[in-house]
Amino acid sequence: MDDARQSWIRALIGSSIEDMALYERALTHGSTGKADYQRLEFLGDRVLGLVIADALYQHFPDEAEGRLSHRLNGLVSGHVCAQVARAIDLPDHIIIGKQARDDGARDSDNVLGDIMEAIIGALFLDQGLDAARIFIMAHWKSLMTQALKAPKHPKSELQEWCAARSLKNPEYKIVSKEGPPHNMLFEVSVTIKGRGSASAHAASKQAGETAAAKAFLEEFA
């Protein structure tokens, strides 16, 4: 790892780093042909979920499981992880192949979110759960406490909206998908029979359905 990346990692994590190679791997995209971030991302995703779930359980003692789940799903989403990644200037330090860089992977929510989780996985292996918890809370706590009420997922909200009006359930459909596998863009539509339809673009089918439901509610609800 070059000196600039090492300095950035030390400023981000602290000077107690034991295994710099873990963080180098966390920053490495598969397009380089080298050992990449994916295994660390798998681990970091679970560590992030555990820490955020514990924090929500402690911070909102009167909320039911459903509301806590809505909060958790939002806070560990790829979009939020990418938001945190950009806030700490992670895109400038990704180790990535030329083709993937030219395809825009360095600014992809999918890639940034995954590498953000890989950094957490590396930190967990290097320094343990307490250090990972301190890091996560430093960057997620303000997001966790921004809203006084748990947000309702757009798909759930749309389902309830239909039920309240005795309408048929929403029907979701992939309209198109394009781009390279690591940076796919989906167009997804949602239709409510007798009421209309809306569509949206996102980096995954699930995110596209969520965005389409939100677009429908904004237009028709």
Buried (B, 14 or more C-beta within 10 A) or exposed (E): BEEEBBEBBBEBBEEEBEEBEBBBBBBBBBBBEEEBBBEBBEBBBBBBBBBBBEBBEEEBEEBEEEBBBBBBBBBBBBBBBBBBBBEBEBBEBBBBBEEBBEBEBBEBBBBBBBBBBBBBBBBBBBBEEEBBBEBBBEBBEEBBEEEEEBEEBBBEBBBEBBEEEEEEEBEBBEEEBEEBEBBBBBBBBBBBEEBEBBBBBBBBBBBBBBBBBBBBBEEEE
